[in-house]
Amino acid sequence: MLTSLEDYLTAVETPLEWVVQGCIPTPSFGLLVGAPKAGKSLMAIGLALAIVRGIPWMDRPTQQGPVLYLQLDASPP
């Protein structure tokens, strides 16, 4: 769908809703990357738990909701 410049400039912005205030908007898709053994998995699990429970994460409010956590680089036990 094409939008004219006039329509674009006069459009009313809808405020963002946040899963984690100021960090993760909703809807969203996230990818956490970093060096090996940097704590990515622990951080992701803590974030997922905070969202599922609706509790603050790193002093930021969260909106309670479902989480899908995929750890695709783990070795089998």
C-alpha positions in Angstrom: 0.0 0.0 0.0 1.4 3.4 -1.0 1.0 6.4 1.3 1.2 10.0 0.1 3.8 12.3 1.8 1.0 14.5 3.1 -0.8 11.5 4.7 2.5 10.3 6.1 3.4 13.6 7.7 0.0 14.2 9.1 -0.5 10.7 10.4 -1.0 10.3 14.2 1.6 8.1 15.7 0.3 5.3 17.9 2.3 4.9 21.1 4.4 1.8 21.4 3.4 -0.9 23.8 6.3 -2.6 25.7 6.9 -6.1 26.9 9.9 -4.7 28.8 9.6 -0.9 29.2 12.0 0.9 26.9 13.7 -2.3 25.7 11.4 -4.7 24.0 8.3 -3.5 22.1 5.3 -5.7 21.4 5.0 -7.5 19.1 8.6 -8.3 18.7 11.2 -10.9 17.9 14.6 -10.9 19.6 17.9 -12.4 19.0 20.6 -12.4 21.8 24.2 -12.8 20.5 27.5 -12.4 22.2 30.8 -14.1 23.0 30.8 -17.7 24.3 30.4 -18.0 28.1 29.3 -14.3 28.4 26.1 -15.2 30.3 23.6 -15.0 27.4 21.6 -18.0 28.4 21.3 -16.9 32.1 20.2 -13.5 30.9 17.6 -14.9 28.5 16.2 -17.3 31.1 15.9 -14.4 33.6 14.2 -12.2 31.1 11.8 -15.0 30.1 11.0 -15.7 33.7 10.3 -12.0 34.4 8.0 -11.7 31.4 6.1 -14.9 32.3 5.6 -13.8 35.8 5.1 -10.1 35.0 7.8 -9.0 37.4 10.4 -6.2 36.8 13.5 -7.2 34.9 16.7 -5.1 35.5 14.5 -2.4 37.2 12.2 -2.2 34.2 8.5 -3.0 34.3 7.4 -6.0 32.2 4.0 -6.8 30.7 3.1 -10.4 31.6 2.8 -12.8 28.7 3.8 -16.0 27.1 7.5 -16.6 26.1 9.0 -19.0 23.6 12.6 -19.8 24.5 14.7 -21.6 22.0 18.3 -22.5 22.8 19.6 -23.8 19.5 23.3 -24.0 20.2 23.2 -26.3 23.2 25.0 -29.6 23.2 22.8 -32.7 23.9 23.1 -33.8 27.6 
